[in-house]
Amino acid sequence: MTTSEALLTVNNLSVGFHTDRGDVTAIEDVSFEVRAGEILGIVGESGCGKSVTSRSIMRLLPKRNSFIGPQSEIQFDGHNLAHADERTMRSIRGDRIAMIFQEPMTALNPVFTIGWQLDEALKYHTTLDKSQRHQRAIEMLKAVEIPNPELRYHEYPHQLSGGMRQRVVIAMALCCDPELLIADEPTTALDVTIQAQILRLMDQLRRKTKTAVVLITHDLGVIAQICDRVIVMYAGQIVETAAVRSLFKRPQHPYTKALLESIPKTGREQHQTRLPTIEGIVPSLFELPAGCRFQDRCEFRQQQCVDQEPQLGEEVDGRKVRCFFPLSEA
């Protein structure tokens, strides 16, 4: 795939923070592409850099203590968002690129009605008049399968259930027909039934509107359900990227293999009583090892892994893996 075919291209993205202990790099040399109409999943343990990556695209990290590497590029329609001014970001954020946050109550203002908040987004990013904005808001509430949309339009966030609030957040994100939707753990706070409904809804809207989606999650089950491609992150780096089917069938990085093995098995697949775990802990960003960042937890570690840092290599099929000794098909 060439860069010209990509809706969004991220190159060499590095993001750090100023802390009391000094500057620390949270993500390093992250590169990937998002294609129009696809769902790209980003998965990994808490603290691996998933949310920092997504918020960097939207430039939503705190300005007072965060910084982006000078060589970082986030290319979107001729703009390098990594170093774009706030005026450019305001014209893109919420309009051409929208975001769904993990907890809808933090994304919705509790003192304004659902209708007021949908209207505010449309007022800022479109030329619709008041009547047209109202009609568009009702259409979006219907699109996300909210019953009695005219009634919900006049209600406040606290009057809705968690699943209903998340649907409202999705409606707000999609009301301006964005080209790219970033969903940061959109179903974590929901029960499994509502989670399945929200994922189905996002997939249906993606297919209908051709909106590309970057889905941030720690749940491989969610990745398997609706994603086309997946990026696996560990300790601030991409360790593997591949098509979803290929990744689940033949993981190449030991961390990816360990993640897949830790998924609970059911039925005939349940052949052991104890669920496998990944031994050890993620290294501190202040005390990263000199070689591979996964070395202390890797059962396949060799001396080269301790002495040298592996780079993100690429196979013929487009799969990339950061490992000196990628796992074979066996």
N, C-alpha and C positions, 0 to 999 in steps of 0.2 A: 504494500500500500504506500502511495506517495503522499507527501505532505499536502499537496494541492487538493487531495480527496478528503482531507480531514476537516471537520468542523472546528475542532480545537486541537492545537498542538502544544504540548508542554515539553520544553527542552531544558535539561540541566537545572531544574528547579531546586534551589537550596533555600531554606528558611530557618532563621535562628531567633533566639530571644536573649535580651539583656536580663541577667538575673543577679542576685546578691552574690552568687558564687562565680560570676563572670559570664561571658557570652557562651551560649550553647547552641549547637546546630540540631534542630528538631527533625528536618528532612534534608537529605543530601542527594544531589544528582538524580532527581526524579524526572523521568521522561516517558511520555505516552501520548497517544492520539485518541480522539473521540470522533467517531464517524456519525454522520447524519442518520438518525433513525435507529441507532443501536442502544443497547443498555450495557454499559461497562461497569463491572463490579470492582470495588476495591475492598479487600478483606485483610484482616490481620488482628492480632491481639490489641487490647487497649494500650494506648501509648505508642503505637507503631508509626503514627504520622498520618493516618487516614484523614482525620478531620482537619489537621493543619493544611494538608494538600488541598482539600475542597475549599476551605476558607481563603486560601491563598488565591485561588482562581477568582473568587468574588471580591478579594481584597478586603476581607472582613476581620483580619487580625488586628489587635490593638496597635496603633501607630507608636505609642509611647515606648514600647519595649520589644517590638518585633522588627526584623529586618530581612530583606530578600537579597540573595546573592546577586552581584552585578552582572554575572553571565546568565542569569535565569531568564527564560523566555516563556510567556504564556500567550501564544499567537491566536488571535480571534478576529477574523475579518480585517486583517491588515493592522490591527492594534496589538502591541505587546502589553498585555494587561499587568505584567509583573512590575512595570515601571510607568504605567499610565497615570495621568493626573486625575484628581477626584472628579472633575467635570466629565471626563470621558467615562469614568466608572459609573457615574450616576445615570448616564445615558444608556448604558448597557445593563447595569444591575437591576433586576426586577422586571426588565423588559425583554431583552434578547437572551439573557441568562438569568434564570430564577433558581431559588433554593428552597428546599423543604427541610425544616429543622427537626431534631429528634423529639423534642417536647413541644407540642402545639401551644400550650399555655404560655410559653416564653415567646412564641412568635406572634401571638394574638394579644392585642391590647384589651385588658379586662374591662375598661371603662367605656369602650365604644362597641356599638352593635356590629354584628357580622356584616350587615349591608354597608354600614359606614366605612368599614375597613376595605371591603371589596371596591367600593366607589372611589376611595382615596387612591388605590393603585391604578385604577382606570383613568382617573382624572389627571394623574401625573404623567402617564405614559401614552395616552391616546388623545384624540381630538373629538371623542364622542361627547354629545351633550348629555344633560342630566337624565333625560328619559331613556336615551340609548344605553347609558351606563347602567341604569337600573335593569333594563332588559338583558344586557350582557351578564350582569351579576346573577340574575335568576337562571339564565342558561347554563352558567358554569356550575351553580349549585345542583342543577339537574344532572349535568354531565358527570359529577362525582357521586351521583346516586343518593343525594340527600332528600329525604321525603319532606313534603310540605315546604318547598323552598321559599315561598312567599312569607310563611310564618317564621322560618329560621332567619330570614333576611333581617328581621326586626329584633332578634334575640341577641343576648350577650354570650360570650364564650362559656361562662360558668353554667349556663343553662343547657349546654350540650354535653354529650358523653365524650370520652376520650377519642373513640373512633370517629365520631362525627366532627370533632374539632380538627382531627388530622385531615379529614376530607375537605374541610373549609380551607385549611392551609394549602392543600393541593390545588383547590379551586383558585385561590389567590395567586399561586405561583403560575398557573396556566392561563389566567384571564387575559394576559397580553400576548398570548401565542409565542412563548419563548422558543428559541432554536435549541437551547440546551437547558436541561433541568438537573440540578444537583440535589440529591436526596441523601441527607446525612442521618443515618440510622432512623429512617422514618417510621419503623414499626416496633422499635425496641420497647416502648412503654405500653404496647397494646397486647391483649391476650391473643392466643394463636388463631382463633376464629376470625377476629377483626383483622389481624395481621394478614391472613390469606386474602381477605376481601380487598385490603388496601393494595397488596401486591398485584392482584388481578386487575384492579382498577388502573394502576399505573401502567401495566402492560397494555391494556386496552387503549388507554389514551395515547400511549407512545405509538401504537400501530395506526391509530386514527389520525393523529396530528403530525406524525413523523418527527416528533421531538426526540432528540437524543437525551439519554439519561446517564448520569454518573451516580451509581448507587454505592454509598459507603455503608459497610456493615461488618460485623464480626461473625455473622451467621452464614456458614457455608450452605445450609439448606436453602436460604433465601437466594444465594448466588446461583445454585443449581436450578432453582425454579424459574427465574425470569431473565437471567443475564446471558448475553451473547459471548462476551469475553470477560476475563477476570485478571486483576492485578493482585498479587500477594505481596504485602509489605511486612518488613520486620526491622525493628530498631531504626526507623527513619529511612530505609532503603527499599527499593523494589527488589525482591529476590526471585520472582517468577511472574511471567505474564503469558497467557495462552487462551485459546478458545476454551469455553467452559467444558465441553465434552472431552476435549483432549486432556485438559488438566485433571479432571476427575478420573479418567481412564488411565492416564500415565503421568503422574506427578514426577517432576524431574528434580526439584529441590527437596532436600531432606526435611526442611520445615513444612513445606506443603504436604509432603507425605505424612508427617506427624499430625498435622491438622486434620487431614482426612481420616486418619486412623482413630482420632479421638471422638469422631461422631458416633453417638450411640447407635447400635444395630438393633433391628427388630426381626421378629419371625425367625425364619430358617437361618438368617445371617448371624443371629445371636448365638455365638459358640463359646463365649467366655463370660465369666461372671464379673470380672473387674474391668472397668473402662480404662483403656490406655491413656496415659498422660504424657506431657512433654516435660521431662525432668529439668530442674534448674529454673532460673528466672531470666527475664530480658535484661541485658546489661544496661547500666545507667548511661545516659547520654553524656555524662561528665567523665565516665571511665570506660570508654569503648575499647575493645581489644584491638591490637595492631592488625590482625589478620581478618578472617571472616567473623562477622558479628554473631553468627549462630554457633561458632565452634564449641563453646562450653556445653551446649545442649545436644550436639550432633553425634549420633552413634557411628557415623562414617568418617569422622575427623581424621585427617592425616597431618603430617608436619607442615606441609605446604599451606594448609588452612590456617595454621598458627602464625606462620611467617609472612604470608602475603595476603593482601585483600583482593578477593575475586571481583571481576568486572561482570557487567550484565551482557553475556554473550547472546548470539542469535542463531537459531536453527533455520533450516530451509523452510519450514512451514510457518515461520513468523514467531514461533515461541521463543521466549527469552528466559534465561536462567542465570542467576548469579552464583555459580558453584564451579569449583575446579573439577569435581567428580560427580557430574549429574547422574542421576539414577538411570539405569537401563530399563528397557521395557520389562525385563524379568523382575 
